[in-house]
């Protein structure tokens, strides 16, 4: 089981068909030294069908869809016997009741060789509103859900919980996780309330939005301060990050990829405050919260193309960790010094061409090995 005293890395294996690709990615992760195989919990993709064609990405063949996803719980159960830690990054307590989330995580602890990670956040509109589910006050709902999940993990006997969103009256959950293989809760936190919840209830922190090393360190310190306030071991909370990257063999090629449609779409999914920080107004509105608010089928191709055209290089550079493997390692060293202990590279460059997809994978392996070695050397000399 990974902890906060080592530097580890994760690989996104996805939950999209075919199953053989998921199996292959998990196997690659094992062989090349990645510590965690991460799946995702989605009904639909962030890539809209109306722009999903070969002009957008080589991966979009005629008649294909970006929106086909397996159930993440079934995929995690399928991967459980592999000798790699598995996690979901992330689910939420809207589509699944928190007792069900807790039961699944504890069940998986008996099936998996390493402690499973229940990554959880407040949710995204695309997986909720189109399906007739409520999305009001998601952070408040998550706070209650985390209390219920912890109660299921730790309580003995009937559980009573009286909340606004969840009510348990002498509820029985006598299943216990496997001793020594207890599930971890990692929280996708960015704002002040979510950072507080991470400190109070999380074993790990799993943000996805861009941050400078200084911003990252400040957020992690807030998490630790909240942990201390409730008498938790603040040093035990693992600081992770899913970083969107563009990896090029040369800087020139990396710059070329930065102007591609996939990278422009990823930039469009940044919150309005990030756009505002470089002097730009977000084309989807001044209060747009990024991935949280983006529902792909709600936009036409014309709307999306017009919005993507407003993406500027200074914005992309703020959102994407980009460059050659050498320059990305140099940047990530600053995050290591800021507290980063678990890194998942998500290369947008993999959508540029098949050659770049293969190169991004090989480069990600090299980057994680170099960062692990650097951390070991720094820790050993301190």
C-alpha positions in Angstrom: 0.0 0.0 0.0 1.4 3.4 -0.9 2.0 5.9 1.8 3.0 9.6 2.2 6.7 8.8 2.8 7.4 7.4 -0.7 7.0 8.8 -4.2 4.6 6.8 -6.4 2.9 7.1 -9.7 -0.3 6.0 -11.3 -1.4 5.1 -14.8 -4.9 5.7 -16.2 -6.3 2.5 -17.5 -9.7 3.9 -18.2 -13.1 2.1 -18.3 -13.8 2.4 -22.0 -14.1 -0.7 -24.3 -12.6 -2.9 -25.4 -11.8 -4.7 -22.2 -8.6 -6.0 -23.8 -7.2 -2.4 -23.9 -7.9 -1.9 -20.2 -6.2 -5.2 -19.4 -3.2 -4.2 -21.6 -2.8 -0.8 -19.9 -3.0 -2.4 -16.5 -0.3 -4.9 -17.6 1.9 -2.1 -18.9 1.5 -0.4 -15.6 2.6 -3.4 -13.7 5.6 -4.2 -15.9 6.9 -0.6 -16.1 6.6 0.2 -12.4 3.5 2.2 -11.9 2.0 1.8 -8.5 -1.7 2.5 -9.1 -4.0 1.6 -12.0 -6.7 4.3 -12.1 -10.2 3.8 -13.6 -12.8 6.5 -14.0 -16.5 6.6 -13.3 -18.4 8.2 -16.2 -21.6 7.8 -18.2 -20.3 10.1 -20.9 -17.0 11.6 -22.0 -15.9 15.2 -21.9 -15.3 14.9 -25.7 -18.5 16.0 -27.5 -19.9 13.7 -30.2 -20.4 16.6 -32.5 -16.7 17.2 -32.9 -15.6 13.6 -32.5 -14.1 12.9 -35.9 -10.7 12.4 -37.5 -10.2 16.2 -37.7 -10.3 16.3 -33.9 -8.2 13.2 -33.1 -6.7 10.1 -34.8 -8.5 8.1 -32.2 -11.9 9.1 -33.6 -12.9 6.7 -36.3 -16.0 7.1 -38.4 -19.1 6.0 -36.6 -17.3 5.6 -33.2 -18.4 7.2 -30.0 -16.4 8.8 -27.2 -19.2 8.0 -24.7 -19.1 4.2 -24.2 -18.0 3.3 -20.6 -18.0 0.2 -18.6 -19.2 0.3 -15.0 -16.2 1.2 -12.9 -17.0 -1.2 -10.1 -17.1 -4.1 -12.5 -13.8 -3.1 -14.0 -12.1 -2.7 -10.6 -13.4 -6.2 -9.6 -12.0 -7.5 -12.9 -8.6 -5.9 -12.2 -8.5 -6.9 -8.5 -6.2 -10.0 -8.8 -3.5 -8.0 -10.6 -0.5 -7.1 -8.5 -1.1 -3.4 -8.6 -3.2 -1.1 -6.4 -6.4 0.0 -8.1 -8.4 3.1 -7.6 -11.3 5.1 -9.1 -10.5 8.7 -9.9 -13.2 9.6 -9.1 -16.8 8.7 -8.3 -19.5 10.7 -6.3 -22.3 10.0 -3.9 -25.1 11.1 -6.2 -25.5 8.1 -8.6 -24.6 5.6 -5.8 -25.6 5.8 -2.2 -22.6 6.2 0.2 -23.4 2.9 1.9 -23.2 1.2 -1.5 -19.8 2.9 -2.1 -18.6 1.7 1.3 -19.8 -1.8 0.8 -18.1 -2.0 -2.6 -14.8 -0.7 -1.3 -14.8 -3.1 1.6 -15.7 -6.0 -0.7 -12.9 -5.1 -3.0 -10.4 -5.1 -0.1 -11.0 -8.9 0.1 -10.6 -9.4 -3.6 -7.6 -7.1 -4.4 -4.0 -7.9 -3.6 -3.5 -4.3 -2.5 -5.7 -1.8 -0.7 -8.2 -0.3 -3.1 -8.6 3.5 -3.4 -12.1 5.0 -3.3 -11.5 8.3 -5.1 -14.5 10.6 -4.5 -15.6 14.1 -5.3 -18.7 16.2 -5.4 -19.6 15.2 -9.0 -20.0 16.7 -12.4 -23.2 17.9 -14.2 -22.6 15.7 -17.2 -23.0 12.5 -15.2 -26.0 13.7 -13.2 -28.4 16.3 -14.8 -29.0 14.6 -18.1 -30.1 11.5 -16.2 -32.6 13.3 -14.0 -30.5 13.3 -10.9 -30.2 16.3 -8.5 -27.0 18.4 -8.5 -27.9 20.9 -5.8 -25.4 21.6 -3.1 -23.0 18.8 -4.1 -20.3 19.6 -1.6 -22.8 19.5 1.3 -24.0 16.2 0.0 -20.4 14.9 -0.2 -19.7 15.9 3.3 -22.6 13.8 4.6 -21.6 10.9 2.4 -18.0 10.9 3.7 -19.4 10.7 7.3 -21.6 7.8 6.2 -18.7 6.0 4.4 -16.4 6.4 7.4 -19.1 5.1 9.7 -19.5 2.0 7.5 -15.8 1.4 7.6 -15.4 1.9 11.3 -18.6 1.5 13.2 -19.6 -1.6 15.1 -23.3 -2.3 15.3 -26.2 -0.4 13.9 -25.5 3.0 12.3 -27.7 6.0 13.0 -27.2 9.1 10.9 -29.5 12.0 10.5 -28.6 14.3 7.7 -30.2 16.5 5.1 -29.4 14.1 2.2 -28.9 10.8 3.9 -30.8 9.2 6.8 -29.8 5.9 8.4 -31.9 4.5 11.2 -30.2 1.5 12.9 -28.7 0.5 9.6 -26.6 -2.6 9.6 -23.3 -2.8 7.8 -21.3 -5.6 9.5 -19.0 -6.3 6.6 -15.4 -5.4 7.6 -12.6 -4.7 5.2 -9.8 -7.2 5.1 -7.4 -6.5 7.9 -4.2 -4.9 6.6 -5.9 -4.1 3.2 -8.3 -1.4 4.3 -9.7 0.9 1.5 -8.3 4.4 1.2 -10.4 7.4 0.6 -8.9 10.0 -1.8 -10.7 13.2 -2.3 -10.7 15.4 -5.5 -10.5 18.7 -3.7 -9.7 22.2 -5.0 -11.8 24.8 -3.1 -11.5 25.7 0.6 -14.5 23.5 1.7 -13.2 20.5 -0.3 -9.7 20.9 1.2 -11.3 20.9 4.6 -13.1 17.7 3.9 -9.9 16.1 2.7 -8.1 16.9 5.9 -11.1 15.6 8.0 -11.9 12.4 6.1 -9.3 11.7 3.4 -6.4 9.3 3.2 -5.2 11.0 0.0 -5.7 14.2 -2.1 -6.4 13.8 -5.8 -6.8 17.2 -7.6 -7.0 17.6 -11.3 -7.0 21.4 -11.9 -3.7 23.2 -12.7 -1.7 24.8 -9.9 1.6 26.4 -9.5 4.0 24.6 -7.1 3.3 27.5 -4.6 -0.5 27.0 -5.0 -0.1 23.3 -4.6 2.0 23.6 -1.4 -0.5 26.1 0.1 -3.5 23.8 -0.6 -1.7 20.8 0.9 -0.8 22.8 4.0 -4.5 23.7 4.4 -5.4 20.0 4.2 -2.8 19.2 6.9 -4.1 22.0 9.1 -7.6 20.7 8.9 -6.4 17.2 9.7 -4.6 18.5 12.8 -7.8 20.3 14.0 -9.6 16.9 14.2 -6.6 15.1 15.7 -5.7 13.2 12.6 -2.1 12.4 11.4 -1.6 15.2 8.9 1.6 13.6 7.6 -0.3 10.4 6.6 -2.5 12.1 3.9 -1.0 11.4 0.5 -0.7 14.4 -1.8 -1.5 13.3 -5.4 -2.2 15.1 -8.6 -3.6 14.1 -12.0 -1.7 16.4 -14.3 -2.7 17.1 -17.9 0.4 17.0 -20.0 1.7 17.4 -23.5 4.9 15.4 -24.0 6.9 16.1 -27.2 10.2 14.6 -28.4 11.3 18.2 -29.1 10.0 21.5 -27.7 9.0 22.5 -31.2 6.8 19.4 -31.6 5.3 19.9 -28.2 4.4 23.5 -29.2 2.7 22.1 -32.3 0.6 19.7 -30.2 -0.4 22.6 -27.9 -2.4 24.1 -30.8 -4.3 20.9 -31.6 -8.1 20.5 -31.1 -7.8 18.1 -28.1 -5.6 20.5 -26.2 -7.9 23.4 -27.0 -10.9 21.5 -25.7 -9.0 20.6 -22.5 -8.3 24.3 -22.1 -11.9 25.2 -22.7 -12.8 22.9 -19.7 -10.8 25.1 -17.3 -12.8 27.2 -14.9 -13.5 30.9 -15.7 -11.2 32.1 -12.9 -8.3 30.5 -14.7 -9.1 32.2 -17.9 -9.5 35.5 -16.0 -6.1 35.1 -14.5 -4.5 35.6 -17.9 -6.9 38.4 -18.9 -9.4 36.3 -20.8 -13.2 36.0 -20.5 -14.4 32.4 -20.6 -16.6 31.9 -23.8 -19.0 29.6 -21.8 -19.7 32.3 -19.3 -18.2 34.2 -16.4 -19.4 31.7 -13.8 -18.4 28.6 -15.7 -16.8 26.1 -13.3 -15.0 24.0 -15.9 -15.4 20.2 -16.0 -18.1 20.5 -13.2 -20.4 22.4 -15.5 -19.6 21.0 -18.9 -22.3 18.8 -20.5 -21.2 17.8 -24.0 -24.5 17.3 -25.7 -25.7 20.7 -24.6 -23.5 22.4 -27.2 -23.5 22.5 -31.0 -20.4 22.0 -33.1 -20.6 25.7 -34.1 -20.6 26.8 -30.4 -17.7 24.6 -29.5 -15.5 25.6 -32.4 -16.1 29.3 -31.7 -15.3 28.8 -28.0 -12.1 26.7 -28.8 -11.0 29.4 -31.2 -10.7 31.8 -28.2 -8.1 29.7 -26.5 -4.8 31.5 -26.3 -1.2 30.2 -25.9 -0.8 32.0 -22.5 -3.8 30.1 -21.2 -2.7 26.7 -22.5 0.8 27.2 -20.9 -1.0 27.8 -17.6 -3.2 24.7 -17.8 -0.9 22.1 -19.4 2.4 20.8 -18.1 4.2 20.6 -21.5 7.6 20.1 -23.0 10.1 17.4 -23.5 10.6 14.7 -20.9 13.6 16.6 -19.5 11.6 19.8 -19.0 8.6 18.0 -17.5 10.8 16.3 -15.0 12.4 19.6 -14.1 8.9 21.1 -13.5 7.7 18.2 -11.5 10.7 18.4 -9.2 9.2 21.7 -7.9 5.9 19.9 -7.1 7.8 17.1 -5.3 9.4 19.8 -3.2 5.9 21.3 -2.6 4.7 17.9 -1.2 3.6 15.9 -4.2 3.8 12.2 -3.5 1.7 10.5 -6.1 1.6 11.7 -9.8 -0.6 10.6 -12.6 0.3 12.0 -16.0 -2.6 12.4 -18.4 -1.1 13.1 -21.8 -3.4 15.1 -24.1 -0.6 14.6 -26.6 -1.7 10.9 -26.9 -4.7 12.2 -28.9 -2.6 14.0 -31.5 -1.3 11.0 -33.4 -0.8 7.3 -32.9 3.0 7.9 -32.9 2.6 10.6 -30.2 0.4 8.2 -28.2 3.1 5.6 -28.1 5.8 8.2 -27.4 3.7 9.7 -24.6 3.4 6.3 -22.9 7.1 5.6 -23.1 8.0 9.1 -21.9 5.6 8.8 -19.0 7.4 5.7 -17.9 10.7 7.4 -18.1 9.5 10.5 -16.2 8.0 8.6 -13.3 11.2 6.5 -12.9 13.4 9.6 -12.9 11.1 11.4 -10.4 11.1 8.3 -8.1 14.9 8.1 -8.3 15.2 11.8 -7.6 12.9 11.6 -4.6 14.8 8.6 -3.2 18.1 10.5 -3.5 16.7 13.6 -1.9 15.1 11.7 1.0 18.2 9.6 1.5 20.4 12.7 1.9 18.1 14.5 4.3 
